[in-house]
């Protein structure tokens, strides 16, 4: 490593030097100080290299949240390996696709998920399978015992450290190639935009395989020296219990967790007065739900986080003091991000007009792994093309209209599905809704609302359509309403509209 290099694992090393005996991570009954966590990362890195893995090799992480998962990511970074986080809900073809596409030579796996891995291991390139925890030969056991060995590897901040696979909501996932340098810039942007502080006492429960959980909260909080409490997965009653019991001060949840939490019966019996910072992102938060939460907890500062995997992922933030004037906005660009909003020909659009948001930033990926066509399509004319349709006001605040591929062409008029969804969410019977375009001979695409009702709520298709008619122009009103038990989502909360369309 050169004297000026700045690596992901160096974030932990520096904090451990400043606060060696401070608690870094609580997981279940286990706790690690910053010194203990840093030493564990070095032992784990040495073990990975001892297997015969070489700099640049890919190591997949397939597990729920745990201290071992954090160690696995940081150990790969320290060893010069490329970490490949994999959604722990994936099975069969989806799992084998990511392992094959990334070329992972090793897989760090939770024992509970071993059967899923065994079912595909014969057709993937992985040579080594290591349990993350709960076994005598697990990475966590190796990482937390014995001396701290020297490491004979040179890692630079221009080296790749992780493949962040896109969520695959519209196509096959693509592996965004992230360097140490890109993520360090993103951590800095996160700390500044979200006011992250060592005394926040954060609870992290959203999946660490997702870029928001790991790169907007876990690593930035380790950088500032916070004591982090980690949950295996989001569970609303347990989240509320932990907030009350441990006086949690900072909580990030996807809207798909905030929405049911806002209506959960335990909310009335739990003391959440310690919470000062509440962050949401990874999908669009219904404005009506956000307003209910803000009215109930007026002293709680809400931050809207927006971005995508390719930029690490944080691109814009709407801060607490900005919510009153622009509750639907996702804010302004963070410290290291520059934006443009353009039409289909690449021309800047007027203020208030919808267009695609483009990025220029040191946080951006280097392209897509083994996919030069997609890389060339996304990176052109000196900018990264996001695929998100937004508007921007005269002060630079961005509001998401939709994913460009989710805009509905009905009778030759383009309609943003989000606008229709927001109108439907104002009905008291609606718990969740997704609006899509379905093929139609007359309309090209018929606006179709797929609705999940609240428990014991009753409403008809005609009543919901009439409810929307009171708020939106006739051409934006759904032609069809389908009632379902649940909407298809991935583990990070992103709605899988491609499955609804199929």
C-alpha positions as CSV (number, residue, x, y, z in Angstrom):
1,X,0.0,0.0,0.0
2,X,1.3,3.4,-0.9
3,X,1.4,6.1,1.9
4,X,-1.5,7.9,0.2
5,X,-3.8,4.9,-0.4
6,X,-7.1,4.9,1.3
7,X,-8.8,1.5,1.6
8,X,-12.2,0.3,2.9
9,X,-10.6,-1.8,5.7
10,X,-8.5,1.3,6.6
11,X,-11.7,2.9,7.8
12,X,-11.8,0.3,10.6
13,X,-8.1,0.4,11.2
14,X,-8.0,4.1,11.9
15,X,-11.1,4.0,14.2
16,X,-9.5,1.1,16.1
17,X,-6.4,3.2,16.6
18,X,-8.5,6.1,18.0
19,X,-10.9,4.1,20.1
20,X,-9.5,0.6,20.7
21,X,-11.6,-0.2,23.7
22,X,-14.9,1.3,22.6
23,X,-17.6,-1.2,21.7
24,X,-17.9,-1.4,18.0
25,X,-20.5,-4.0,17.3
26,X,-23.3,-5.8,19.3
27,X,-24.9,-8.8,17.7
28,X,-27.1,-11.0,19.9
29,X,-25.1,-11.8,23.1
30,X,-21.8,-11.1,21.4
31,X,-19.9,-7.8,21.5
32,X,-16.6,-6.7,19.8
33,X,-14.5,-3.7,20.6
34,X,-12.9,-1.8,17.8
35,X,-9.5,-3.4,18.6
36,X,-11.2,-6.9,18.6
37,X,-13.0,-6.2,15.4
38,X,-9.9,-5.0,13.6
39,X,-7.8,-8.0,14.8
40,X,-10.6,-10.3,13.7
41,X,-10.5,-8.8,10.2
42,X,-6.8,-9.4,9.9
43,X,-7.0,-13.0,11.1
44,X,-9.9,-13.6,8.6
45,X,-8.0,-12.0,5.8
46,X,-4.9,-14.1,6.5
47,X,-7.1,-17.2,6.5
48,X,-8.6,-16.4,3.1
49,X,-5.2,-15.9,1.6
50,X,-3.9,-19.1,3.2
51,X,-6.5,-21.0,1.1
52,X,-4.7,-20.0,-2.1
53,X,-7.0,-17.1,-3.0
54,X,-5.1,-14.4,-4.8
55,X,-5.6,-10.6,-5.1
56,X,-8.6,-9.8,-7.3
57,X,-10.3,-13.2,-6.7
58,X,-14.0,-13.0,-5.9
59,X,-15.4,-14.1,-2.5
60,X,-19.2,-14.3,-2.2
61,X,-21.0,-13.5,1.0
62,X,-24.3,-15.5,1.4
63,X,-25.8,-14.9,4.7
64,X,-28.1,-12.8,6.9
65,X,-26.7,-9.9,9.0
66,X,-24.2,-10.9,11.6
67,X,-20.8,-9.8,13.0
68,X,-19.3,-12.6,10.9
69,X,-20.8,-11.1,7.7
70,X,-19.2,-7.7,8.5
71,X,-15.8,-9.4,9.2
72,X,-16.1,-11.3,5.9
73,X,-16.5,-8.1,3.9
74,X,-13.7,-6.3,5.6
75,X,-11.4,-9.3,5.5
76,X,-11.9,-9.6,1.8
77,X,-11.1,-5.9,1.5
78,X,-7.9,-6.2,3.6
79,X,-6.8,-9.3,1.6
80,X,-7.2,-7.5,-1.8
81,X,-10.1,-9.8,-2.7
82,X,-13.4,-8.7,-4.3
83,X,-16.5,-9.3,-2.1
84,X,-19.7,-10.3,-3.8
85,X,-22.8,-9.8,-1.5
86,X,-25.6,-12.1,-2.4
87,X,-29.3,-11.7,-1.3
88,X,-29.9,-14.4,1.3
89,X,-33.4,-15.0,-0.1
90,X,-32.0,-16.2,-3.5
91,X,-32.3,-19.9,-4.4
92,X,-31.5,-22.2,-7.4
93,X,-31.1,-20.3,-10.7
94,X,-30.9,-16.8,-9.2
95,X,-28.2,-17.9,-6.8
96,X,-26.2,-19.9,-9.4
97,X,-26.4,-16.9,-11.8
98,X,-24.7,-14.6,-9.4
99,X,-22.0,-17.1,-8.4
100,X,-21.3,-18.0,-12.0
101,X,-21.4,-14.4,-13.4
102,X,-19.1,-13.1,-10.7
103,X,-16.7,-16.1,-11.0
104,X,-16.6,-16.4,-7.2
105,X,-13.8,-18.8,-6.1
106,X,-15.1,-18.9,-2.5
107,X,-18.4,-18.6,-0.7
108,X,-18.9,-17.5,2.9
109,X,-22.2,-19.0,3.9
110,X,-24.5,-19.1,6.9
111,X,-25.0,-22.7,7.9
112,X,-28.7,-22.3,7.7
113,X,-28.3,-21.6,3.9
114,X,-25.9,-24.4,3.2
115,X,-28.6,-26.6,1.6
116,X,-29.4,-23.9,-0.9
117,X,-25.8,-23.6,-1.8
118,X,-25.3,-27.4,-2.0
119,X,-28.1,-27.5,-4.6
120,X,-26.1,-25.4,-7.1
121,X,-22.5,-26.0,-6.1
122,X,-21.9,-28.5,-8.9
123,X,-22.5,-25.9,-11.6
124,X,-20.7,-22.9,-10.1
125,X,-17.0,-22.1,-10.0
126,X,-16.6,-21.9,-6.2
127,X,-13.7,-24.0,-4.9
128,X,-14.0,-23.1,-1.3
129,X,-17.1,-23.0,1.0
130,X,-16.6,-21.6,4.5
131,X,-19.3,-21.3,7.1
132,X,-19.6,-17.7,8.3
133,X,-20.5,-18.7,11.9
134,X,-22.1,-21.3,14.2
135,X,-19.4,-23.9,13.5
136,X,-16.0,-24.9,14.9
137,X,-14.4,-24.2,11.5
138,X,-16.4,-21.0,10.8
139,X,-14.7,-17.8,9.6
140,X,-15.9,-16.1,12.9
141,X,-14.3,-18.8,15.0
142,X,-11.0,-18.4,13.1
143,X,-11.2,-14.6,13.2
144,X,-11.6,-14.3,17.0
145,X,-8.9,-16.7,18.3
146,X,-5.1,-16.8,18.3
147,X,-2.4,-14.3,17.4
148,X,-2.7,-11.6,14.8
149,X,-0.6,-12.6,11.8
150,X,1.2,-10.3,9.4
151,X,-0.3,-9.9,5.9
152,X,1.8,-10.1,2.8
153,X,-0.5,-8.3,0.3
154,X,-0.5,-4.8,-1.2
155,X,-3.9,-3.2,-1.7
156,X,-4.4,0.2,-3.4
157,X,-7.5,2.4,-3.3
158,X,-7.9,2.0,-7.1
159,X,-8.3,-1.8,-6.7
160,X,-11.8,-3.4,-6.9
161,X,-13.3,-4.3,-3.5
162,X,-16.9,-5.3,-4.2
163,X,-19.4,-6.1,-7.0
164,X,-22.7,-4.5,-6.1
165,X,-25.3,-6.3,-8.2
166,X,-28.2,-4.2,-9.3
167,X,-31.6,-5.3,-7.9
168,X,-32.7,-6.8,-11.2
169,X,-36.2,-5.2,-11.0
170,X,-36.3,-4.8,-14.8
171,X,-33.6,-7.2,-16.2
172,X,-30.8,-9.6,-15.1
173,X,-28.7,-8.2,-12.3
174,X,-25.5,-6.5,-13.3
175,X,-22.4,-6.4,-11.2
176,X,-21.3,-2.8,-10.6
177,X,-17.5,-2.8,-10.0
178,X,-16.7,-0.7,-6.9
179,X,-13.2,0.4,-6.0
180,X,-12.0,1.2,-2.5
181,X,-11.7,4.8,-3.6
182,X,-15.3,5.0,-4.8
183,X,-16.7,3.6,-1.5
184,X,-14.5,5.8,0.7
185,X,-15.9,8.9,-1.1
186,X,-19.4,7.5,-0.6
187,X,-18.8,7.0,3.1
188,X,-17.7,10.6,3.4
189,X,-20.8,11.8,1.6
190,X,-23.0,9.7,3.9
191,X,-21.4,11.0,7.1
192,X,-21.9,14.6,6.0
193,X,-25.4,14.4,4.5
194,X,-26.9,12.2,7.3
195,X,-25.2,13.9,10.2
196,X,-23.8,10.6,11.4
197,X,-22.2,10.8,14.8
198,X,-20.3,8.6,17.2
199,X,-23.1,9.1,19.8
200,X,-26.0,8.1,17.6
201,X,-26.3,4.6,19.0
202,X,-27.6,3.2,15.7
203,X,-29.6,0.0,15.1
204,X,-29.0,-1.7,11.8
205,X,-31.5,-4.3,10.7
206,X,-31.8,-3.8,6.9
207,X,-29.7,-6.4,4.9
208,X,-26.0,-5.8,4.7
209,X,-25.8,-7.5,1.3
210,X,-27.7,-4.4,0.1
211,X,-25.5,-1.3,-0.5
212,X,-27.6,1.0,1.8
213,X,-27.2,-1.2,4.9
214,X,-23.5,-1.7,4.4
215,X,-22.3,1.5,2.7
216,X,-24.6,4.2,4.0
217,X,-24.8,3.1,7.6
218,X,-22.5,0.2,8.7
219,X,-19.2,1.4,7.4
220,X,-19.8,5.2,7.8
221,X,-20.8,4.5,11.4
222,X,-17.7,2.4,12.0
223,X,-15.7,5.4,10.5
224,X,-17.0,7.8,13.1
225,X,-16.6,5.4,16.0
226,X,-20.3,4.6,16.8
227,X,-21.4,1.6,18.8
228,X,-23.6,-0.3,16.4
229,X,-26.4,-2.8,17.4
230,X,-27.0,-5.3,14.5
231,X,-30.1,-7.5,13.9
232,X,-30.1,-10.5,11.6
233,X,-33.1,-9.2,9.6
234,X,-35.9,-6.6,10.1
235,X,-38.6,-7.8,12.5
236,X,-40.9,-5.0,13.6
237,X,-41.8,-6.1,17.1
238,X,-38.1,-6.8,17.8
239,X,-37.0,-3.5,16.3
240,X,-39.4,-1.7,18.6
241,X,-38.3,-3.7,21.6
242,X,-34.6,-2.9,20.9
243,X,-35.2,0.8,20.3
244,X,-36.8,1.0,23.7
245,X,-34.5,-1.3,25.6
246,X,-31.2,0.1,24.3
247,X,-32.2,3.7,23.8
248,X,-31.5,3.5,20.1
249,X,-31.0,7.0,18.5
250,X,-30.7,6.3,14.8
251,X,-32.8,3.9,12.7
252,X,-32.7,3.2,8.9
253,X,-35.6,1.2,7.4
254,X,-36.9,0.7,3.9
255,X,-40.4,2.1,3.3
256,X,-41.6,-1.5,3.1
257,X,-40.7,-1.7,6.8
258,X,-41.7,1.8,7.8
259,X,-45.2,1.4,6.3
260,X,-46.2,-1.7,8.4
261,X,-44.3,-0.3,11.4
262,X,-46.4,2.8,11.3
263,X,-49.6,0.7,11.7
264,X,-48.2,-1.9,14.1
265,X,-50.1,-2.3,17.5
266,X,-46.8,-2.5,19.4
267,X,-46.1,1.1,18.4
268,X,-48.5,2.4,21.0
269,X,-46.8,0.6,23.9
270,X,-43.1,1.2,23.2
271,X,-41.1,4.2,24.3
272,X,-39.3,5.5,21.2
273,X,-38.3,8.8,22.8
274,X,-34.6,8.1,22.3
275,X,-34.9,8.1,18.5
276,X,-33.6,11.3,17.0
277,X,-32.7,10.2,13.4
278,X,-34.9,8.2,11.1
279,X,-33.7,7.4,7.6
280,X,-35.6,5.9,4.8
281,X,-34.7,4.8,1.2
282,X,-34.1,1.9,-1.2
283,X,-37.7,2.5,-2.6
284,X,-40.2,5.3,-2.6
285,X,-41.9,6.2,0.7
286,X,-45.6,7.0,0.3
287,X,-46.0,10.6,1.3
288,X,-49.2,9.9,3.3
289,X,-47.4,7.4,5.5
290,X,-44.4,9.7,6.0
291,X,-46.7,12.5,7.1
292,X,-48.4,10.3,9.6
293,X,-45.1,9.3,11.1
294,X,-43.8,12.9,11.3
295,X,-47.0,14.0,13.0
296,X,-46.8,11.3,15.6
297,X,-43.1,11.9,16.3
298,X,-42.5,15.6,15.7
299,X,-39.0,15.6,17.4
300,X,-37.8,12.8,15.1
301,X,-35.7,14.0,12.2
302,X,-36.4,12.1,8.9
303,X,-33.8,11.8,6.1
304,X,-34.8,10.6,2.6
305,X,-31.9,8.7,1.0
306,X,-31.9,8.2,-2.8
307,X,-29.5,6.7,-5.2
308,X,-28.6,3.3,-6.7
309,X,-26.0,0.6,-6.5
310,X,-23.7,2.1,-9.2
311,X,-23.0,5.2,-7.1
312,X,-22.4,3.3,-3.9
313,X,-25.4,4.0,-3.4
314,X,-26.1,7.5,-1.9
315,X,-26.7,10.2,-4.4
316,X,-29.2,12.7,-2.9
317,X,-30.6,13.4,0.6
318,X,-33.6,15.3,1.9
319,X,-32.7,16.5,5.4
320,X,-35.2,16.9,8.3
321,X,-35.5,20.6,8.1
322,X,-36.3,20.3,4.3
323,X,-39.3,18.0,4.7
324,X,-41.9,20.6,5.4
325,X,-41.6,22.4,2.1
326,X,-40.9,19.4,-0.1
327,X,-42.2,16.1,1.6
328,X,-42.1,14.2,-1.8
329,X,-38.6,15.3,-2.7
330,X,-35.5,13.2,-2.3
331,X,-33.4,16.3,-1.7
332,X,-30.2,17.6,-3.3
333,X,-26.9,15.9,-4.3
334,X,-24.6,14.8,-1.6
335,X,-21.0,16.1,-1.1
336,X,-19.3,14.1,-3.9
337,X,-22.1,13.9,-6.4
338,X,-22.8,16.2,-9.4
339,X,-26.1,15.9,-11.4
340,X,-27.9,16.9,-14.6
341,X,-31.5,16.3,-15.7
342,X,-31.8,15.7,-19.4
343,X,-34.3,14.7,-22.1
344,X,-34.0,11.8,-24.5
345,X,-31.6,13.7,-26.7
346,X,-29.3,14.6,-23.8
347,X,-30.4,18.2,-23.5
348,X,-30.9,19.8,-20.1
349,X,-34.6,20.1,-19.4
350,X,-36.2,23.3,-18.0
351,X,-36.9,23.5,-14.2
352,X,-39.9,21.4,-13.2
353,X,-39.8,19.3,-16.4
354,X,-39.2,15.5,-16.1
355,X,-36.0,14.1,-17.4
356,X,-33.4,11.4,-16.7
357,X,-31.0,12.2,-13.9
358,X,-27.3,11.8,-14.8
359,X,-24.4,11.5,-12.4
360,X,-20.7,12.5,-12.3
361,X,-18.9,11.4,-9.2
362,X,-15.8,9.7,-7.7
363,X,-18.4,7.4,-6.0
364,X,-19.4,5.8,-9.3
365,X,-18.5,2.2,-10.2
366,X,-16.0,1.4,-12.9
367,X,-18.6,-0.3,-15.0
368,X,-20.4,-3.6,-15.1
369,X,-18.4,-6.8,-14.6
370,X,-18.1,-8.8,-17.8
371,X,-20.7,-6.6,-19.5
372,X,-19.1,-4.0,-21.8
373,X,-22.4,-3.4,-23.7
374,X,-24.2,-2.3,-20.5
375,X,-21.2,-0.3,-19.4
376,X,-21.1,1.6,-22.7
377,X,-24.8,2.2,-22.6
378,X,-24.7,3.6,-19.0
379,X,-21.5,5.6,-19.3
380,X,-21.6,8.0,-22.2
381,X,-20.9,11.7,-22.9
382,X,-19.0,12.0,-19.7
383,X,-21.9,11.1,-17.5
384,X,-23.5,8.0,-15.9
385,X,-27.1,7.5,-17.1
386,X,-29.2,6.4,-14.1
387,X,-32.5,5.3,-15.7
388,X,-34.4,7.3,-13.1
389,X,-37.0,9.9,-14.3
390,X,-37.0,13.0,-12.0
391,X,-37.8,16.7,-11.9
392,X,-35.6,19.4,-10.4
393,X,-36.8,22.7,-9.0
394,X,-35.1,26.1,-9.1
395,X,-33.1,25.4,-5.9
396,X,-31.8,22.0,-7.1
397,X,-34.2,19.7,-5.1
398,X,-34.9,16.5,-7.0
399,X,-38.2,14.6,-7.0
400,X,-38.4,11.1,-8.4
401,X,-41.1,10.7,-11.0
402,X,-40.4,7.0,-11.8
403,X,-38.0,4.6,-13.2
404,X,-38.0,5.4,-16.9
405,X,-39.0,1.7,-17.7
406,X,-41.9,2.0,-15.2
407,X,-43.5,5.0,-17.0
408,X,-46.8,3.9,-18.5
409,X,-47.8,4.8,-22.1
410,X,-51.6,4.9,-22.0
411,X,-53.2,6.1,-25.2
412,X,-50.0,7.8,-26.3
413,X,-49.7,9.8,-23.0
414,X,-47.0,9.0,-20.5
415,X,-48.1,8.5,-16.9
416,X,-45.8,8.1,-13.9
417,X,-46.9,5.1,-11.9
418,X,-45.8,6.8,-8.7
419,X,-48.3,9.6,-9.0
420,X,-51.1,7.1,-9.3
421,X,-49.8,5.0,-6.4
422,X,-49.6,8.1,-4.1
423,X,-53.3,8.8,-4.9
424,X,-54.4,5.3,-4.1
425,X,-52.4,5.3,-0.8
426,X,-54.6,8.1,0.5
427,X,-57.5,5.5,0.8
428,X,-57.6,4.2,4.4
429,X,-58.2,0.6,3.2
430,X,-55.0,0.4,1.3
431,X,-51.9,-1.1,2.9
432,X,-49.7,-1.4,-0.3
433,X,-50.1,-0.7,-4.0
434,X,-48.1,-1.0,-7.2
435,X,-49.2,0.5,-10.4
436,X,-48.1,-1.0,-13.7
437,X,-49.0,-0.9,-17.4
438,X,-50.6,-4.0,-18.8
439,X,-50.9,-4.6,-22.6
440,X,-54.2,-3.2,-24.1
441,X,-55.3,-3.1,-27.7
442,X,-57.0,0.3,-27.3
443,X,-54.8,2.1,-24.8
444,X,-51.4,0.5,-25.7
445,X,-50.9,0.0,-21.9
446,X,-53.8,0.0,-19.4
447,X,-53.1,1.6,-16.0
448,X,-53.5,-1.3,-13.6
449,X,-53.3,-1.0,-9.8
450,X,-52.3,-4.1,-7.8
451,X,-53.5,-3.6,-4.2
452,X,-52.9,-5.2,-0.8
453,X,-55.6,-4.2,1.6
454,X,-55.2,-3.6,5.3
455,X,-56.4,-6.3,7.7
456,X,-60.2,-6.6,7.7
457,X,-60.5,-3.6,5.3
458,X,-63.1,-3.9,2.6
459,X,-63.2,-1.8,-0.6
460,X,-64.3,-2.6,-4.2
461,X,-62.5,-2.0,-7.5
462,X,-65.1,0.6,-8.4
463,X,-64.7,2.5,-5.1
464,X,-60.9,2.7,-5.5
465,X,-61.2,3.9,-9.1
466,X,-63.7,6.5,-8.0
467,X,-61.3,7.6,-5.2
468,X,-58.6,8.2,-7.7
469,X,-61.0,10.1,-10.0
470,X,-61.4,12.7,-7.3
471,X,-57.7,13.5,-7.3
472,X,-56.2,12.9,-10.8
473,X,-57.0,13.6,-14.4
474,X,-59.1,11.0,-16.2
475,X,-56.2,9.6,-18.3
476,X,-54.3,8.8,-15.1
477,X,-57.1,6.8,-13.4
478,X,-56.6,3.0,-13.3
479,X,-58.6,0.9,-15.8
480,X,-58.2,-2.2,-13.6
481,X,-57.6,-2.9,-10.0
482,X,-56.3,-6.3,-8.8
483,X,-56.4,-7.3,-5.2
484,X,-53.6,-9.6,-3.9
485,X,-52.3,-10.9,-0.6
486,X,-48.8,-9.4,-1.0
487,X,-46.6,-7.7,-3.6
488,X,-43.4,-9.3,-4.9
489,X,-40.3,-7.6,-3.4
490,X,-36.7,-8.4,-3.0
491,X,-35.1,-8.5,0.5
492,X,-34.1,-4.8,0.3
493,X,-37.7,-3.8,-0.2
494,X,-37.6,-3.0,-3.9
495,X,-40.8,-3.8,-5.7
496,X,-40.3,-6.4,-8.5
497,X,-42.7,-4.9,-11.1
498,X,-41.3,-7.2,-13.8
499,X,-42.9,-10.1,-11.8
500,X,-46.2,-8.3,-11.6
501,X,-46.1,-7.6,-15.4
502,X,-45.3,-11.3,-16.1
